[in-house]
């Protein structure tokens, strides 16, 4: 009898469906949540454990392979230019959508449930004390080991780039060190594949807890907001990112097909970190050189959050509409620029979407207490924006590779054939 082989993507999808069913059955059951939560937390912790070693080792190997400060600077400048351009586009799409569909108009605030956002307010107050200069200085770690322990990704990336350049500069003397990091990178990718076998269980537990805690009923009062956010994100991926992919000779649907396992995982866990190692590997297979994929994708996790800023734009206008506040075109352009700056200045901050919104509201004079109304469904919206963030960063590696003249489309065809054959 022939053994039926079920792909990882199908296993993760089955875990997702079963998690939704179990979460719905045990809606509001704290005991069910307490049973499932450890299984989900274990998966998140396993992935977080390997993210820093993978980012550190792959960037060091990639930069040492380039070995040219000018080339690295050019790569960084092009990446940042693309990130800023796509961020502005995502915010603009969000604002246009909120103006067209007006999800906050006609809502009765008395019938909406308020959630506690005091933790986000405290974080925002801490961050608002930092100037742009202090934020930039924070990228340079005083203690690289401490940055790794705290998972400060921008600081880890900076240290990895500097060390990679140093290894390249000393030539033969640096080769033993380079081989060590090459070994670490290979070992970590093996460990990633090993941990991914647990992904279906992790997804089942995490989505089960989410549905059990929030249920589908939480979406009903704010259904128009949820539909506007998800509809706009689908439009952004298919049309905006699709057009960008077409410009560089790629298909957005092919990209989504390549990343189907990672996208289901990102949606279920609402965490981009869970798929970082895999998308770096897959974008290298797709034709983006190792040094570009290893640099662009981790950096994009801090500077290229298309899904998050799109959501923040819609949420800002939603709150304004709910309170009957009219924002002029000039005010909305100001809002776009403020969102762009705050989203970049608070990269890596816990609960970043809410913290960015609170900081933006403070600047624009919008009622911050309005965010308490949407905090209850934030987790469900977060699942969608995480998927958009992953697609956006994956495409960024291809776009920058094409811009550098180093993208190799035939590799895509070759790898797609290999995947089909397996």
C-alpha positions as CSV (number, residue, x, y, z in Angstrom):
1,X,0.0,0.0,0.0
2,X,1.4,3.4,-1.0
3,X,2.0,5.8,1.9
4,X,0.2,9.1,1.5
5,X,2.5,12.0,2.0
6,X,0.9,15.2,3.3
7,X,2.9,18.4,2.7
8,X,3.8,20.7,5.5
9,X,1.5,23.5,4.0
10,X,-1.5,21.1,4.2
11,X,-0.6,20.0,7.7
12,X,-0.4,23.6,8.9
13,X,-3.8,24.4,7.1
14,X,-5.4,21.3,8.8
15,X,-4.0,22.6,12.2
16,X,-5.5,26.1,11.4
17,X,-9.0,24.6,10.6
18,X,-9.0,22.3,13.6
19,X,-7.9,25.2,15.8
20,X,-10.8,27.4,14.6
21,X,-13.2,24.5,15.3
22,X,-11.9,23.8,18.8
23,X,-11.7,27.5,19.6
24,X,-15.3,28.0,18.6
25,X,-16.5,25.0,20.6
26,X,-14.7,26.1,23.7
27,X,-15.4,29.9,23.3
28,X,-14.9,31.7,26.6
29,X,-13.4,28.6,28.3
30,X,-10.3,29.7,30.2
31,X,-9.4,26.1,31.0
32,X,-9.2,25.3,27.3
33,X,-7.1,28.4,26.7
34,X,-4.7,27.4,29.6
35,X,-4.3,23.9,28.1
36,X,-3.7,25.1,24.5
37,X,-1.5,28.2,25.3
38,X,1.7,26.3,26.3
39,X,1.7,24.3,23.0
40,X,1.5,27.6,21.1
41,X,4.0,29.4,23.3
42,X,6.5,26.5,22.8
43,X,6.4,27.0,19.0
44,X,6.9,30.7,19.3
45,X,9.8,30.2,21.7
46,X,11.5,27.6,19.5
47,X,11.4,30.0,16.5
48,X,12.5,33.0,18.5
49,X,15.5,31.0,19.8
50,X,16.9,30.6,16.3
51,X,16.0,34.0,14.8
52,X,19.0,35.9,16.2
53,X,21.7,33.2,15.4
54,X,20.3,32.9,11.8
55,X,20.2,36.7,11.2
56,X,23.6,37.2,12.7
57,X,25.4,34.4,10.8
58,X,23.7,34.8,7.4
59,X,24.3,38.6,7.3
60,X,28.0,38.1,8.4
61,X,28.5,35.5,5.7
62,X,26.6,37.6,3.1
63,X,28.5,40.9,3.8
64,X,31.9,39.1,4.1
65,X,31.1,37.7,0.6
66,X,30.5,41.2,-0.8
67,X,33.5,42.6,1.1
68,X,33.1,46.1,-0.2
69,X,31.9,49.0,2.0
70,X,30.7,51.0,-1.1
71,X,28.6,48.0,-2.3
72,X,27.0,47.5,1.1
73,X,26.3,51.2,1.4
74,X,24.6,51.2,-2.0
75,X,22.6,48.2,-1.1
76,X,21.5,49.8,2.2
77,X,20.5,53.1,0.4
78,X,18.5,51.3,-2.2
79,X,16.7,49.2,0.4
80,X,15.8,52.2,2.5
81,X,14.5,54.1,-0.6
82,X,12.3,51.2,-1.5
83,X,11.0,50.8,2.1
84,X,10.1,54.5,2.4
85,X,8.4,54.5,-1.0
86,X,6.3,51.4,-0.3
87,X,5.4,52.7,3.2
88,X,4.0,55.9,1.8
89,X,2.1,53.9,-0.8
90,X,0.6,51.6,1.8
91,X,-0.4,54.6,4.0
92,X,-2.0,56.3,1.0
93,X,-4.0,53.2,0.0
94,X,-5.2,52.9,3.6
95,X,-6.3,56.5,3.7
96,X,-8.1,56.4,0.4
97,X,-9.9,53.2,1.4
98,X,-11.0,54.7,4.7
99,X,-12.3,57.8,2.9
100,X,-14.3,55.7,0.4
101,X,-15.8,53.1,2.8
102,X,-15.9,55.2,6.0
103,X,-16.0,52.3,8.5
104,X,-16.3,54.6,11.5
105,X,-19.4,56.6,10.3
106,X,-22.6,55.9,12.2
107,X,-21.2,53.6,14.9
108,X,-22.8,53.8,18.4
109,X,-19.9,53.9,20.8
110,X,-22.1,53.0,23.7
111,X,-22.6,49.5,22.3
112,X,-18.9,48.9,21.7
113,X,-16.8,47.1,24.3
114,X,-13.7,48.9,25.6
115,X,-10.4,47.1,26.2
116,X,-7.5,48.1,28.4
117,X,-4.7,49.9,26.5
118,X,-2.8,51.2,29.5
119,X,0.2,49.1,28.7
120,X,0.5,50.6,25.2
121,X,0.1,54.1,26.7
122,X,3.0,53.5,29.1
123,X,5.2,52.2,26.2
124,X,4.3,55.2,24.1
125,X,5.2,57.6,26.8
126,X,8.6,55.9,27.1
127,X,9.2,56.1,23.4
128,X,8.0,59.7,23.0
129,X,10.9,60.7,25.3
130,X,13.3,59.6,22.6
131,X,14.3,61.9,19.8
132,X,15.0,60.8,16.2
133,X,18.7,61.1,16.9
134,X,18.5,58.9,20.0
135,X,16.5,56.3,18.0
136,X,19.2,56.3,15.3
137,X,22.0,56.1,18.0
138,X,20.2,53.1,19.5
139,X,20.9,51.1,16.3
140,X,24.6,51.1,17.3
141,X,24.8,48.6,20.2
142,X,27.1,49.4,23.2
143,X,27.1,45.6,23.9
144,X,26.4,43.3,20.9
145,X,25.8,40.3,23.2
146,X,23.2,42.3,25.1
147,X,21.5,43.2,21.8
148,X,21.3,39.6,20.9
149,X,19.9,38.6,24.3
150,X,17.2,41.3,24.1
151,X,16.4,40.5,20.4
152,X,17.2,44.0,19.3
153,X,17.2,43.2,15.6
154,X,18.4,46.6,14.3
155,X,21.4,46.5,16.6
156,X,22.2,42.9,15.7
157,X,22.0,43.7,12.0
158,X,24.4,46.7,12.5
159,X,26.9,44.5,14.4
160,X,26.7,41.7,11.8
161,X,27.3,44.2,8.9
162,X,30.3,45.7,10.7
163,X,31.8,42.3,11.6
164,X,31.2,41.0,8.1
165,X,33.1,43.9,6.6
166,X,35.9,43.4,9.1
167,X,36.2,39.7,8.2
168,X,36.3,40.6,4.5
169,X,39.0,43.3,5.1
170,X,41.5,40.9,6.8
171,X,41.4,38.5,3.9
172,X,43.0,35.0,4.6
173,X,43.0,35.6,8.4
174,X,39.3,36.0,8.4
175,X,38.5,32.8,6.5
176,X,38.5,30.5,9.6
177,X,36.0,32.9,11.3
178,X,33.9,33.0,8.1
179,X,33.8,29.2,8.0
180,X,32.5,29.2,11.6
181,X,29.6,31.5,10.7
182,X,28.9,29.5,7.5
183,X,28.6,26.4,9.7
184,X,26.4,28.2,12.2
185,X,24.1,29.4,9.4
186,X,23.8,25.8,7.9
187,X,23.2,24.3,11.3
188,X,20.5,26.9,12.1
189,X,18.7,26.3,8.8
190,X,18.6,22.6,9.6
191,X,17.2,23.3,13.1
192,X,14.6,25.6,11.5
193,X,13.4,22.7,9.2
194,X,13.3,20.5,12.3
195,X,11.3,22.9,14.4
196,X,8.9,23.5,11.4
197,X,7.6,19.9,11.8
198,X,6.0,21.1,15.1
199,X,4.3,24.0,13.3
200,X,0.9,22.3,12.7
201,X,0.6,21.7,16.5
202,X,1.7,25.3,17.3
203,X,-0.7,26.7,14.8
204,X,-3.6,24.6,16.1
205,X,-2.9,25.8,19.7
206,X,-2.4,29.5,18.8
207,X,-5.5,29.9,16.6
208,X,-7.5,27.8,19.1
209,X,-6.6,30.2,21.9
210,X,-7.3,33.3,19.7
211,X,-10.8,32.0,18.7
212,X,-11.6,30.8,22.2
213,X,-10.6,34.1,23.7
214,X,-12.1,36.6,21.2
215,X,-14.7,34.5,19.3
216,X,-16.4,35.5,16.1
217,X,-18.9,37.6,17.9
218,X,-16.2,40.2,18.7
219,X,-16.0,41.0,14.9
220,X,-19.8,41.8,14.5
221,X,-19.9,45.3,16.0
222,X,-16.8,46.3,14.1
223,X,-17.4,44.1,11.1
224,X,-17.2,47.0,8.7
225,X,-13.8,48.0,10.0
226,X,-12.6,44.3,9.7
227,X,-13.9,44.0,6.2
228,X,-12.4,47.3,5.1
229,X,-9.0,46.4,6.6
230,X,-8.9,42.9,5.0
231,X,-10.4,44.0,1.7
232,X,-7.8,46.8,1.4
233,X,-5.0,44.5,2.3
234,X,-6.0,42.1,-0.4
235,X,-6.2,45.0,-2.9
236,X,-2.8,46.2,-1.8
237,X,-1.2,42.7,-2.3
238,X,-2.9,41.9,-5.6
239,X,-2.7,45.3,-7.3
240,X,0.1,47.4,-5.7
241,X,2.5,44.7,-4.8
242,X,1.4,42.8,-7.9
243,X,2.2,45.7,-10.1
244,X,5.6,46.1,-8.4
245,X,6.3,42.4,-9.0
246,X,5.3,42.7,-12.6
247,X,7.7,45.6,-13.1
248,X,10.6,43.4,-12.0
249,X,9.5,40.5,-14.1
250,X,7.9,38.4,-11.3
251,X,4.4,37.3,-10.5
252,X,2.8,38.1,-7.1
253,X,0.7,34.9,-7.4
254,X,3.9,32.8,-8.0
255,X,5.4,34.5,-4.9
256,X,2.3,33.7,-2.8
257,X,2.4,30.1,-4.1
258,X,6.0,29.8,-3.1
259,X,5.3,31.1,0.4
260,X,2.0,29.3,1.1
261,X,3.4,27.4,4.1
262,X,4.9,30.6,5.6
263,X,1.8,32.7,4.9
264,X,-0.5,30.2,6.7
265,X,2.0,30.1,9.6
266,X,2.3,33.9,9.7
267,X,-1.5,34.3,9.7
268,X,-2.1,31.7,12.4
269,X,0.6,33.0,14.8
270,X,0.3,36.7,13.9
271,X,4.1,36.7,14.1
272,X,6.5,37.6,11.3
273,X,9.4,36.2,13.2
274,X,8.1,32.6,12.9
275,X,8.8,32.6,9.2
276,X,11.9,34.8,8.9
277,X,14.4,32.0,8.5
278,X,12.3,30.2,5.8
279,X,11.5,33.3,3.7
280,X,15.2,34.3,3.6
281,X,16.0,30.8,2.3
282,X,13.1,30.8,-0.2
283,X,13.9,34.2,-1.6
284,X,17.5,33.0,-2.2
285,X,16.0,30.1,-4.1
286,X,13.8,32.5,-6.0
287,X,16.8,34.2,-7.5
288,X,17.7,36.9,-5.0
289,X,21.4,36.6,-4.1
290,X,22.2,35.4,-0.5
291,X,23.8,38.8,0.5
292,X,20.7,40.7,-0.7
293,X,18.1,38.4,0.8
294,X,20.0,38.1,4.1
295,X,20.3,41.9,4.4
296,X,17.0,43.2,2.9
297,X,14.5,40.8,4.7
298,X,15.7,41.2,8.3
299,X,16.0,45.0,7.8
300,X,12.6,45.1,6.3
301,X,11.2,43.5,9.4
302,X,11.9,46.9,11.1
303,X,11.5,49.3,8.2
304,X,9.1,47.8,5.7
305,X,5.8,46.9,7.5
306,X,3.3,47.5,4.7
307,X,0.4,45.7,6.3
308,X,1.0,47.5,9.6
309,X,1.1,51.0,8.3
310,X,-1.9,50.3,6.0
311,X,-3.9,49.2,9.0
312,X,-2.7,52.2,11.0
313,X,-3.9,54.6,8.3
314,X,-7.4,53.0,8.2
315,X,-7.6,52.9,12.1
316,X,-6.7,56.6,12.3
317,X,-9.5,57.6,10.1
318,X,-11.8,55.1,11.6
319,X,-11.4,56.7,15.1
320,X,-11.7,60.2,13.6
321,X,-15.0,59.2,11.8
322,X,-16.3,57.5,14.9
323,X,-15.9,60.7,16.9
324,X,-17.2,62.9,14.0
325,X,-13.9,64.6,13.4
326,X,-13.4,65.9,9.9
327,X,-9.8,65.7,8.6
328,X,-9.0,67.9,5.6
329,X,-6.7,66.8,2.7
330,X,-3.8,68.7,4.2
331,X,-4.4,67.1,7.6
332,X,-4.5,63.6,6.0
333,X,-1.2,64.3,4.2
334,X,0.3,65.4,7.5
335,X,-1.1,62.2,9.1
336,X,0.6,60.2,6.3
337,X,3.9,61.8,7.0
338,X,3.6,61.5,10.8
339,X,2.7,57.8,10.4
340,X,5.7,57.2,8.1
341,X,8.1,58.8,10.6
342,X,6.7,57.2,13.8
343,X,6.5,53.7,12.2
344,X,10.2,53.9,11.3
345,X,11.2,55.5,14.7
346,X,9.6,52.8,16.8
347,X,10.8,49.7,14.9
348,X,11.1,46.7,17.3
349,X,8.9,48.2,20.0
350,X,6.5,45.7,21.6
351,X,2.9,46.2,20.4
352,X,4.3,48.5,17.7
353,X,1.0,49.1,15.8
354,X,-0.8,50.5,18.8
355,X,2.2,52.4,20.1
356,X,2.6,54.0,16.6
357,X,-1.1,54.9,16.6
358,X,-1.0,56.4,20.1
359,X,2.1,58.5,19.2
360,X,0.4,59.6,15.9
361,X,-2.8,60.5,17.7
362,X,-0.9,62.6,20.2
363,X,0.7,64.5,17.3
364,X,-2.5,64.9,15.3
365,X,-4.8,65.7,18.3
366,X,-7.0,62.7,17.8
367,X,-8.7,61.0,20.8
368,X,-6.3,58.2,22.0
369,X,-9.1,56.6,24.1
370,X,-10.8,55.6,20.8
371,X,-8.2,52.9,20.4
372,X,-9.8,51.1,23.4
373,X,-12.7,50.2,21.1
374,X,-10.7,48.4,18.5
375,X,-8.1,46.7,20.9
376,X,-10.5,43.8,21.2
377,X,-10.3,42.7,17.6
378,X,-6.6,43.8,17.1
379,X,-5.3,40.2,17.3
380,X,-7.7,39.2,14.4
381,X,-6.6,42.2,12.3
382,X,-3.0,41.5,13.2
383,X,-3.1,38.1,11.6
384,X,-3.9,39.7,8.2
385,X,-1.4,42.5,8.4
386,X,1.3,40.0,9.4
387,X,0.7,38.2,6.1
388,X,1.0,41.5,4.1
389,X,4.2,42.3,6.0
390,X,5.7,38.9,5.0
391,X,4.7,39.2,1.3
392,X,6.0,42.8,1.2
393,X,9.4,41.9,2.7
394,X,9.8,38.9,0.5
395,X,9.0,41.0,-2.6
396,X,11.5,43.6,-1.4
397,X,14.4,41.1,-1.7
398,X,13.4,40.5,-5.3
399,X,13.0,44.1,-6.2
400,X,16.3,45.2,-4.6
401,X,18.1,42.3,-6.3
402,X,16.6,43.4,-9.7
403,X,17.6,47.0,-8.9
404,X,21.1,45.8,-8.2
405,X,21.1,43.9,-11.5
406,X,21.7,40.6,-9.7
407,X,18.2,39.0,-9.8
408,X,18.3,35.7,-11.7
409,X,14.8,34.7,-13.0
410,X,15.8,31.3,-14.5
411,X,16.6,30.2,-10.9
412,X,12.8,30.6,-10.1
413,X,11.8,28.3,-12.9
414,X,14.4,25.7,-11.9
415,X,13.3,25.8,-8.3
416,X,9.6,25.6,-9.1
417,X,10.3,22.5,-11.2
418,X,12.2,21.0,-8.4
419,X,9.4,21.7,-5.9
420,X,6.9,20.1,-8.3
421,X,9.0,17.0,-8.8
422,X,9.4,16.5,-5.0
